[in-house]
Amino acid sequence: MDVNSLIKKANILIEALPYIQKFSNKTFVIKYGGNAMINEEIKASVMEDITLLKFIGINPIVVHGGGPDINKALSDMNIESHFKNGLRVTDEETMRVVQMVLMGKTNKEIVSLVNCNGGKALGLCGIDGGLIHCKKMTPEIDGKPEDIGFVGEITKINTHILDHLIQDEFIPVVAPIGMDEEGNSYNINADTVASAVACAIKAEKLITLTDVSGVKDGNDNIIYEIFQDEILKLIENGTITGGMIPKILGCLEAIDSGVNSVHIIDGRLPHCILLEIFTHSGIGTMIKKKGLCPEQGE
């Protein structure tokens, strides 16, 4: 028996103890996407992390994407994929495929993996229980409003159903599909849904799994802790660019709406959620409201 190895494990548990105590009965919204949904080993570790959170008294809500699965299904059906300003152009035929894939395949795979780890996951989308109300989005492209089909803009999140599931010890797993007043289904960006859910339910944390190691400064070093006003300056001076900008803006909206902290972490690392939340140093970037003393994991 390697006693030193056992002592190291005990020290890890002791390091996690104050965070477990602090976050007991709090809600974390986890946006699950990117390579963490493709690599089988990483996928398994994420599901283990989520299940463990529930067992130690934290309430996780999972919001997932599914771009690779949708692309494959469309390709198999000889339907071309088109994007404008990063948004999938979603005609009626594409919307049927999106709904079929997200709810019929991706969502149920996640639910099954959580349940296999001993959790009680329940899959749903914005149509179920009127969870996500939305309207048709008409984005401006090249200065002109453009119709990109069944792409939704969130108008309301019905937290009632999520509250009941959490109280019943379930882990809600949410597919990013909403419904308008006429009953039409809409495809919605998963980052947007995760941020809106976190805002509506006043989550303690919004955790976004990405394919990058975190927000970086001008010298390519990870910024482990940062205030919201400081990160805006990084956008203004061009340090943060491209696809990271909408993620950051969604994170800042969540903080403004009462979410205590937002974490952008590398979903390609095994047990990335536990490493970020239950260690002093963390592995990714934590963004907090100005005026709160930042401490990784807090």
Residue pairs with C-beta under 8 A, 6 or more apart in sequence:
15 278
15 279
15 280
16 274
16 278
16 279
19 277
19 278
19 297
19 298
20 56
20 57
20 278
22 298
23 57
23 58
23 204
23 205
23 277
24 56
24 57
24 58
25 57
25 58
25 59
26 58
26 59
26 203
26 204
26 205
27 58
27 59
27 60
27 61
27 166
27 201
27 202
27 203
27 204
28 53
28 58
28 59
28 60
28 61
28 203
28 204
28 205
28 206
28 207
28 277
29 60
29 61
29 63
29 194
29 197
29 198
29 201
29 203
29 205
29 206
29 207
29 259
30 50
30 60
30 61
30 62
30 63
30 194
30 207
30 209
30 273
31 63
31 64
31 65
31 190
31 191
31 194
31 206
31 207
31 208
31 209
32 46
32 62
32 63
32 64
32 65
32 110
32 209
32 267
33 64
33 65
33 66
33 67
33 190
33 191
33 209
33 210
33 267
34 65
34 209
34 210
34 211
34 267
34 268
35 42
35 211
35 267
35 268
36 42
36 43
36 46
36 209
36 267
36 268
36 272
37 43
37 64
37 65
37 66
37 68
37 106
38 68
39 268
41 270
42 267
42 268
42 269
42 270
43 113
44 113
45 270
45 271
45 272
46 209
46 267
46 272
46 273
47 110
47 113
47 114
47 116
47 117
47 119
48 117
48 271
49 271
49 272
49 273
49 274
50 60
50 62
50 114
50 119
50 171
50 273
51 114
51 117
51 118
51 119
51 171
52 274
53 59
53 60
53 273
54 60
54 119
54 120
54 169
54 171
55 118
55 119
59 166
60 171
61 162
61 166
61 171
61 172
61 174
61 197
61 201
61 203
62 110
62 114
62 121
62 171
62 172
62 173
62 174
63 174
63 176
63 190
63 193
63 194
63 197
64 102
64 106
64 107
64 110
64 173
64 174
64 175
64 176
64 190
65 176
65 190
65 191
66 101
66 102
66 105
66 106
66 175
66 190
67 88
69 101
69 102
69 105
69 106
70 81
70 88
70 97
70 98
70 101
70 102
71 81
73 97
73 100
73 101
73 105
74 80
74 81
74 94
74 97
75 81
77 97
79 93
79 94
79 97
81 88
81 94
82 88
82 89
83 89
84 139
84 141
84 146
84 148
85 139
85 141
86 243
86 246
87 137
87 139
87 148
87 151
87 189
88 94
88 98
88 148
88 151
88 187
89 148
89 149
89 151
90 98
90 148
90 149
90 150
90 151
90 186
90 187
91 149
91 150
92 149
92 150
94 149
94 150
95 149
95 150
95 185
95 186
95 187
98 177
98 187
99 125
99 177
99 185
102 125
102 175
102 176
102 177
103 123
103 125
103 175
103 177
106 175
107 123
107 124
107 125
107 173
107 175
108 123
110 121
110 123
110 173
111 121
111 122
111 123
111 173
114 120
114 121
114 171
114 173
115 121
119 171
120 169
120 170
120 171
121 170
121 171
121 172
121 173
122 165
122 170
122 171
122 172
122 173
123 173
123 175
124 131
124 161
124 172
124 173
124 174
124 175
125 131
125 132
125 174
125 175
125 176
125 177
126 132
126 133
126 134
126 174
126 175
126 176
126 177
126 178
126 179
126 188
126 193
127 177
127 178
127 179
127 185
128 161
129 158
129 160
129 161
130 158
130 161
130 179
131 157
131 158
131 161
131 162
131 174
132 152
132 154
132 156
132 157
132 158
132 176
132 177
132 178
132 179
132 188
132 193
132 196
133 154
133 155
133 156
133 157
133 158
133 178
133 179
133 180
133 181
134 152
134 153
134 154
134 155
134 178
134 179
134 180
134 186
134 188
135 152
135 153
135 155
135 180
135 181
136 150
136 151
136 152
136 153
136 180
136 184
136 186
137 148
137 151
137 152
137 153
137 186
138 145
138 146
138 147
138 148
139 145
139 146
139 148
139 151
140 146
150 184
150 185
150 186
150 187
151 186
151 187
151 188
152 178
152 180
152 186
152 187
152 188
153 188
154 178
154 188
154 192
154 193
154 196
157 196
157 197
157 199
157 200
157 201
159 200
159 201
161 172
162 172
162 197
162 201
163 201
165 171
165 172
166 172
174 193
174 197
176 187
176 188
176 189
176 190
176 192
176 193
177 185
177 186
177 187
177 188
178 185
178 186
178 188
178 193
179 185
179 186
180 186
191 208
191 246
191 247
191 250
192 250
194 206
194 208
194 250
195 206
195 250
195 251
195 253
195 254
197 203
198 205
198 206
198 254
198 257
198 259
199 253
199 254
199 257
199 258
199 259
200 257
202 257
202 258
202 259
203 254
203 259
204 259
204 260
204 261
205 259
205 260
205 261
205 262
205 263
205 277
206 251
206 254
206 259
206 261
206 262
206 263
207 262
207 263
207 265
207 273
207 276
207 277
208 247
208 251
208 262
208 263
208 264
208 265
209 265
209 266
209 267
209 272
209 273
210 247
210 264
210 265
210 266
210 267
211 266
211 267
211 268
212 244
212 264
212 266
213 222
213 266
213 283
213 284
214 222
214 223
214 224
214 264
214 265
214 266
214 283
214 284
214 285
215 222
215 223
215 226
215 231
215 234
215 240
215 244
215 248
215 264
215 285
215 287
216 222
216 223
216 239
217 223
217 234
217 239
218 239
222 284
222 285
223 285
224 281
224 282
224 284
224 285
224 286
224 296
225 285
225 286
225 288
225 294
225 295
225 296
226 285
226 286
226 287
226 288
226 294
227 287
227 288
227 289
227 290
227 294
228 252
228 255
228 256
228 287
228 288
228 289
228 290
229 290
231 240
231 248
231 252
231 287
232 252
234 240
235 245
235 248
240 248
247 264
248 264
248 287
251 262
251 264
251 287
252 262
252 287
254 262
255 261
255 262
255 287
255 288
255 289
256 289
260 288
260 289
260 292
261 286
261 287
261 288
261 298
262 286
262 287
262 288
263 276
263 277
263 282
263 284
263 285
263 286
263 287
264 284
264 285
264 287
265 272
265 273
265 276
265 282
265 283
265 284
265 285
266 272
266 283
266 284
269 275
269 283
272 283
272 284
275 282
275 283
276 282
276 283
276 284
276 286
276 296
276 297
277 297
278 297
279 296
279 297
280 295
280 296
280 297
281 296
282 296
282 297
286 294
286 296
288 294
